[in-house]
Amino acid sequence: MPTDPYTWLEESLATIHRADWYRSVQTIHGLPGATVVLSEQQVINFASNDYLGLAGDERLIAAAITAIKEFGTGSTGSRLLSGHRELHRELEEAIASTKQTEDSLVFSSGYLANLGTIAALVGKRDLILSDQYNHSSLKNGAILSGAAILEYPHCDIAELKTQLSQQRQNYRRCLILTDSVFSMDGDLCPLPELLDLADAFNCMLLVDEAHATGVLGKTGAGCVEHFGCTGRQLIQIGTLSKALGSLGGYVAGSSTLIDFLRNRAPSWIYTTGLSPADTAAALAAIKIVQQEPQRRVQLWRNIDYLKKLIQQHLPNLKLLPSESPILCFQLHSTTDALKAGKQLRDAGIFAPAIRPPTVPTSRIRISVMATHQTAHLEKLVAVLNSNIATTVS
Ligand SMILES: *Cc1c(COP(=O)(O)O)cnc(C)c1O
């Protein structure tokens, strides 16, 4: 018997290093934005989920400060005990109004919203069908629920239908899980087809709108609105921490669903309510999303312009299919991806390498923001051209 039960930690870290999978944090200084200071270097920021540039907006900051002065820094308890404030209700009503659902429920993060909702909806006698590329929070929510889990190939409706035909009758309830915008690829789930399959096989459907809220759809309500599926029965999850520039997560759906979750979702019941500052900032962000559609228009102008520049100047760059602000190009190996990320960084571009185990194949991931200037996008393309065109083609 070894004498130290912790020695395996070092060995395991060494394995992570050998595979080039090792990761560590990088310090950003000052306010978030289209450019940031990263370890003393000014860089153009293509690594942020702050798609509309709201995380540093003075109105969100003012709302958070006012809420702290009025309600304090902590909400002091779980929502069902002492942690519920009028602000929480206002935010939940604003989310439901944006999503055009009967009600919504705010969690302390999007991750917790997925864990708690999935675990509340299905159990041992039930089946989960999950897209292979789903976010970690959907995958771990599925495991936590104790249901049987089948993964289907990415966006493969035909294969999903086959699995449903073969397996659905063996289980009590069935829940289909999917990202709406896939977070590490940037493509969209085939939502209308998924809804039709869910109807045909008597399944619940949960879509994670984390990267779509504020970004897609005429009013910024997300992928559901983008596909004209507003009002159809489904469970929408999202986050307050991406385009909404705050922190927290939510579920939107029927009032029966929300009432049930308030009684059964452990990651909502047994955790402290969202802080007044985060709640107020998210509420301010939702108002801005509703009142300033020009931010979303500018975001899409930037996405289209960057795609056009890449097509013109970097025809060999293999962009993964994308219908969102997330643009990725694949590299041959983790070593190439790290090298490309480093070269970009040295040239003043912050666009991280995303490697296994987060994704199956290494890539550089670019997130476009509404607040990027034309010159930022042009610099990115110029740097790609002179530095890494040889690595990727
Ligand atoms: C970021 C993300 C989450 C987690 O949201 P947080 O609020 O950051 O916890 C969940 N699902 C998807 C698809 C995400 O991209």
The ligand as an SDF file (V2000), in Angstrom:
LIG
                    3D

 15 15  0  0  0  0  0  0  0  0999 V2000
  -22.0900   28.9870  -20.3920 C   0  0  0  0  0  0  0  0  0  0  0  0
  -23.0810   27.9120  -20.5670 C   0  0  0  0  0  0  0  0  0  0  0  0
  -23.8110   27.4190  -19.4900 C   0  0  0  0  0  0  0  0  0  0  0  0
  -23.5000   27.8040  -18.0720 C   0  0  0  0  0  0  0  0  0  0  0  0
  -24.0030   29.0600  -17.7780 O   0  0  0  0  0  0  0  0  0  0  0  0
  -23.3930   29.8310  -16.4920 P   0  0  0  0  0  0  0  0  0  0  0  0
  -24.4170   30.8390  -16.1810 O   0  0  0  0  0  0  0  0  0  0  0  0
  -22.0970   30.3900  -16.9450 O   0  0  0  0  0  0  0  0  0  0  0  0
  -23.2370   28.8020  -15.4270 O   0  0  0  0  0  0  0  0  0  0  0  0
  -24.7870   26.4760  -19.7320 C   0  0  0  0  0  0  0  0  0  0  0  0
  -25.0290   26.0290  -20.9830 N   0  0  0  0  0  0  0  0  0  0  0  0
  -24.3340   26.4650  -22.0460 C   0  0  0  0  0  0  0  0  0  0  0  0
  -24.6580   25.9440  -23.3920 C   0  0  0  0  0  0  0  0  0  0  0  0
  -23.3370   27.4150  -21.8680 C   0  0  0  0  0  0  0  0  0  0  0  0
  -22.6310   27.8280  -22.9150 O   0  0  0  0  0  0  0  0  0  0  0  0
  1  2  1  0
  2  3  1  0
  2 14  2  0
  3  4  1  0
  3 10  2  0
  4  5  1  0
  5  6  1  0
  6  7  2  0
  6  8  1  0
  6  9  1  0
 10 11  1  0
 11 12  2  0
 12 13  1  0
 12 14  1  0
 14 15  1  0
M  END
$$$$
